[in-house]
């Protein structure tokens, strides 16, 4: 009985999320109310608030779901591919692929996520679970790579790669090319450059530059 109730609760929760995302796409985030979401989903307003305390909580649920889809999409090739460039390229390309259904929504929603003080920003405290989960994927990229790289840089690289991915997301939001072809091209030309820089980081003549770069990262983070 309890298992059936849990399945029903999860089904209702997913229905509310799907309905909210559709309405956000059609009407915009600001114009969509919790009452409208509840009505479209066929649940009471109280029931909608039982699962999600606000529209912002619904967006965080979207972040979590999108992150889980990305992790699943990357699992197989991260388990077998050992080259750093191929691992990074694969993770970035899979993000674009699994995010494609949400592209229209992202275009309309981006003005909220781009505000530094908005809780929906990927840099906010509220978004930290999805952010940490995303950084963890890039940690897998680095730790599972057989390529040589500076040991100190290896420690910092997952977060730096996540920041790189945020730049790609910004490009993707504004990408109007068919199938986001320009975003895939951005990945194609950027990853080899990152790969070369990372590969050079362990060379004796560049260790000092690498150390200075890492020190700058620590200072800016503080």
C-alpha positions in Angstrom: 0.0 0.0 0.0 2.8 2.4 0.9 4.7 1.5 -2.3 1.7 2.3 -4.4 1.2 5.6 -2.6 4.8 6.5 -3.2 4.4 5.8 -6.9 1.3 7.9 -7.0 3.1 10.8 -5.2 6.0 10.6 -7.6 3.6 10.5 -10.6 1.8 13.6 -9.3 5.1 15.4 -8.7 6.3 14.7 -12.2 3.0 15.8 -13.7 3.2 19.1 -11.9 6.8 19.6 -13.1 5.9 18.8 -16.7 2.9 21.1 -16.6 4.9 23.9 -15.2 7.6 23.6 -17.8 5.0 23.6 -20.6 3.3 26.7 -19.2 6.6 28.4 -18.6 7.4 27.9 -22.3 4.0 29.0 -23.5 3.4 31.9 -21.2 6.7 32.8 -19.7 7.9 32.4 -16.1 6.5 35.6 -14.8 3.0 35.2 -16.3 2.6 31.6 -15.0 1.1 31.3 -11.5 1.0 28.3 -9.2 -2.8 28.4 -9.5 -2.6 28.1 -13.3 -0.1 25.2 -13.0 -2.4 23.4 -10.5 -5.4 23.9 -12.8 -3.6 22.6 -15.9 -2.3 19.6 -14.0 -5.7 18.8 -12.6 -4.7 19.1 -8.9 -5.7 21.4 -6.2 -3.6 24.5 -5.5 -2.9 23.1 -2.0 -1.7 19.9 -3.5 0.7 21.8 -5.9 2.1 23.7 -2.9 2.4 20.5 -1.0 5.0 19.3 -3.6 6.5 22.6 -4.4 6.6 25.7 -2.2 7.0 28.1 -5.1 7.6 28.4 -8.9 11.3 28.7 -8.0 11.2 25.3 -6.4 9.8 23.9 -9.7 12.7 25.3 -11.6 15.1 23.7 -9.1 13.3 20.4 -9.8 13.9 21.0 -13.5 17.6 21.6 -12.8 17.8 18.3 -10.8 16.0 16.3 -13.5 18.1 17.8 -16.3 21.2 17.0 -14.3 20.1 13.4 -13.8 19.4 13.0 -17.5 22.9 14.3 -18.3 24.6 12.0 -15.8 22.8 9.0 -17.3 23.7 10.0 -20.9 27.4 10.3 -20.0 27.6 7.1 -17.9 28.5 4.6 -20.7 31.2 6.4 -22.5 32.8 7.7 -19.3 33.2 4.1 -18.2 35.1 3.2 -21.3 36.8 6.3 -22.8 40.1 7.3 -21.3 41.3 10.3 -23.5 40.7 13.6 -21.8 39.6 15.4 -24.9 37.1 12.7 -25.9 35.7 12.6 -22.4 35.2 16.4 -22.2 33.8 16.6 -25.7 31.4 13.8 -25.0 30.1 15.3 -21.8 29.5 18.7 -23.4 27.9 17.2 -26.5 25.6 15.1 -24.4 24.5 18.1 -22.4 23.4 19.9 -25.6 21.6 16.8 -26.8 19.6 16.1 -23.7 18.9 19.8 -23.2 17.5 20.2 -26.8 13.8 19.8 -25.7 14.2 22.7 -23.2 15.9 25.1 -25.6 12.9 27.2 -26.3 12.2 27.4 -22.5 15.8 28.3 -21.8 15.7 31.2 -24.2 12.7 32.7 -22.4 13.9 31.9 -18.9 17.5 33.0 -19.3 16.9 36.6 -18.1 16.0 35.2 -14.6 19.0 32.8 -14.4 21.4 35.5 -15.6 20.6 37.8 -12.6 23.4 37.2 -10.0 21.1 37.7 -7.0 18.3 35.5 -8.4 18.0 32.2 -6.5 17.5 30.5 -9.9 21.0 31.5 -11.0 23.3 28.5 -11.4 25.7 30.2 -9.1 23.2 30.7 -6.2 23.1 28.8 -2.9 19.7 27.4 -3.9 21.2 25.9 -7.0 24.1 24.3 -5.2 22.9 20.7 -5.3 22.6 20.8 -9.2 25.8 22.7 -9.5 27.8 20.3 -7.3 26.3 17.3 -9.2 27.4 19.0 -12.5 30.9 19.6 -11.2 31.0 16.0 -10.1 30.6 14.9 -13.8 33.6 17.0 -14.8 35.5 15.5 -11.9 34.8 12.1 -13.5 36.1 13.5 -16.8 39.4 14.5 -15.1 39.8 11.5 -12.8 39.1 8.9 -15.5 41.5 10.5 -17.9 44.8 8.7 -18.7 46.4 12.0 -20.0 49.2 13.6 -18.0 48.5 16.9 -16.4 49.8 19.1 -13.6 48.7 17.6 -10.2 47.6 20.9 -8.8 45.6 21.8 -11.9 44.0 18.4 -11.8 42.5 19.4 -8.5 41.1 22.6 -9.8 40.1 21.4 -13.2 36.6 20.0 -12.5 35.3 23.4 -11.4 37.1 25.2 -14.2 35.5 22.9 -16.7 32.1 23.5 -15.2 32.7 27.3 -15.7 33.6 26.5 -19.3 30.3 24.7 -19.7 28.5 27.7 -18.3 30.0 29.8 -21.2 28.8 27.1 -23.6 25.3 27.3 -22.1 25.2 31.0 -22.7 26.2 30.5 -26.3 23.6 27.7 -26.6 20.8 29.9 -25.3 21.5 32.4 -28.1 22.1 29.7 -30.8 19.4 29.8 -33.5 21.2 27.5 -35.9 19.4 24.3 -37.0 19.9 21.6 -34.3 22.2 24.0 -32.4 24.9 23.2 -35.0 26.9 26.3 -34.0 27.1 25.1 -30.3 28.4 21.7 -31.5 31.0 23.5 -33.6 32.0 25.6 -30.5 32.6 22.4 -28.7 34.6 21.0 -31.6 37.0 23.9 -31.8 37.2 24.6 -28.0 38.0 21.2 -26.6 41.2 20.7 -28.5 42.5 24.0 -27.2 41.6 23.1 -23.6 43.2 19.7 -24.2 46.5 21.2 -25.4 46.7 23.7 -22.5 46.0 20.9 -19.9 48.5 18.7 -21.6 51.2 21.4 -21.5 50.6 22.1 -17.8 53.0 19.4 -16.5 55.9 20.5 -18.6 58.8 22.0 -16.5 58.8 25.3 -18.4 55.1 25.9 -17.8 54.8 24.8 -14.2 55.4 28.3 -12.9 52.6 29.7 -15.2 50.3 26.9 -14.1 51.0 27.7 -10.4 50.4 31.4 -11.0 47.1 30.6 -12.7 45.9 28.4 -9.9 46.9 31.1 -7.3 44.8 33.6 -9.3 41.9 31.2 -9.2 42.2 30.7 -5.5 42.3 34.5 -4.9 39.2 35.2 -7.1 37.3 32.4 -5.5 38.0 33.8 -2.0 
